């Protein structure tokens, strides 16, 4: 697999994060809970998904300062495609 092909592959944890996402901003702690994956792996996945434009983040100004994330438009499309794929697999 070439470097370019590797960049175009979502890991299992990244897929779980995308599928766990709702349409509004949500705390990363909730993403960890809903994805059912290891917290360190989810944090890495979130950082990478932000870097490639699938998630966007903001920080709350009030204490405690939570890290909130949501899907970008691109991320919503990818979530829909992932759901379609898993529906086909389940048939």
N, C-alpha and C positions, 0 to 999 in steps of 0.2 A: 504494500500500500504506500503510495507516495505521500509526501508531506501535505500536499493540497487535499488529497482524499481523506487524510486523517483529520484535517480541519473541518471537513464536512460531515463528520460522524458525531452523533450525540451519544454520550455514555448512558448506561442504564440509569445512573443517579440523575443525570441531567434530564432524561426523559421523565423520571418519577417526579422531579421538581416541576417541570412544565405541566404535567398532568394534575398535580396537586394545586396548581394556581387557580385563584378565582379572578374575576375581572377587575376588582378594586385592589388598592394597596393592602398588603397584609404583612404582619411581622414575620421575620425570618424564622423565629421560634415556631410559629404555626406551620410554616412550610416544612420545617424539620419534622414536626409531629405528623402532618398529613402524608408526607412522602414515605415515612416508615424507614428511612435510611439513616445511617450513622451521621451524627451532627457535623463532624469534620468533613465528611464527603459532601454533605449538602452545602456547607459553606463554600467549599471549593467550586462546586457546581454552580452555585449562585454567582460567584465572582466571575466565572468563565461565561455564563449566560449573559451577564451584564456587559462583559467585554465584547461579545459578538452581537449585541443588540437585540437579544430575545427578551431580556428583563431590563427594567429601569428601577432605580432606587431613589429613596429620599430618606432623610433622617428627621425624626421628630425633634422639635425645639424644646419640648417640655421634658422634665425628668420623669421616669428614666428615658433616656434617648434611645428609642427603639429604631432599628434598621427596618424599613419597610420596602417591599418590592412588589412590582406588578408586571404583567406581560405587556410588551409593546404590541403594536398592531401586527408586526412580523411574528411575534411570539404567539399571539392568538391564532394566527393561521396555522402555525406549526402544531399547536395544541390540538386544533381540529383535525389535522392530518394524522397525528398520533392516535387520536381516538378512533378514527376510521380504520387505521391499521389494526389496532387491538380488537375492534369489533369483528373485522374479517378473520382474525386469528381465532377468536372465540366461537365462530360459526362452525 
